Amino acid sequence: MSISGTRIPFSTVLVVICILPMLPSGWSDPPDTTVHCTGPGNSSCTVTNGYGTFPDRAICSAGMVAYPTSENDIISIVSNASMLNRKIKVTTRYSHSIPKLVCTDGQDGVLISTRYLNKIVLIDRVAMTATVESGVTLKELIDGAAMAGLALPYAPYWLGVTVGGMLGTGAHGSSLWGLGSQVHDYVIRMRIVSPAGACDGFAKVRELVIGDPDLDAAKVSLGVLGVISQVTIQLQPLFNRQVTYVTKEDSDLGDQILCFGTQHEFADMVWYPSQKIVLYRIDDRASDNISANGTYDFLGFRSTSSIILETQRLIGEFVKINERKACRNSEQVHYKVSFYQRRHRKLGET
């Protein structure tokens, strides 16, 4: 096995794998910021996403990044950029959007980060609503609602996404019940700051509520209609959930999708085609009388030690190297057998 010109014996990799389970598990940190600036006043910046790369491996640049802490700050930033005819894009705290939605016009563009728009404005127990700023994370929203005995019924699996990011990209959970699992279907009010003409001071605040024809468009806008300032979300009384996992063969997968989805409120299916199996998550509301103290720690988005990730990459490279060798050996064997067969046939003919 070779990495950067250094050969590493496979036995070394095996030793590392054996040792890793014994290492402390508390080394994981929150993801690094996705925006980095080298100039004064948060200028000359680059931006990527939480995965560290876009599909085309590009790192987008921006002239500056602004960090508003209130709606008035957003108005000022949008007004100034609009007056100078500079393109504006919004980036979130961890920026987990895979497409390049955040890229601006290079060094002429302006980024607005919602990192510090992270306040829970109001939890209304009577109306069962939560009003939050757009930079509040899903975890902060769920925790804040739970303290008031309320719950967001449907949500994506990763707690680090922000309210504004969820809405802008149409993020969802897993359910066919009710309105579905899209978070935006439970939004009843939004405040959004958009560029405007000189008569409006180059920035305008729009408040959209249920019944407004523009609300549906603003809910999943991909960030092109303005900067979301505040969102009010309809909640439900806090409830328990009971989860059971069942593994089955995938022979009837096509028939099971709709059937299984209508049987269980939070149904989820993970298909493993190479193994011809499906992992069914039977997930429903449970009685309030049942004791519930479990934590659903989804493996796909769990914080992982960088040592483990680096080791997995080493193993992946080792596997690829050996797969290429196996393919070359297979081609050589096939060639030798074919050559022998042709030669034997010619000798037999003579």
Order of alpha helices (4+ residues) and beta strands (2+ residues): beta-beta-alpha-beta-beta-beta-alpha-beta-beta-beta-beta-alpha-beta-alpha-beta-beta-alpha-beta-beta-beta-alpha-beta-beta-alpha
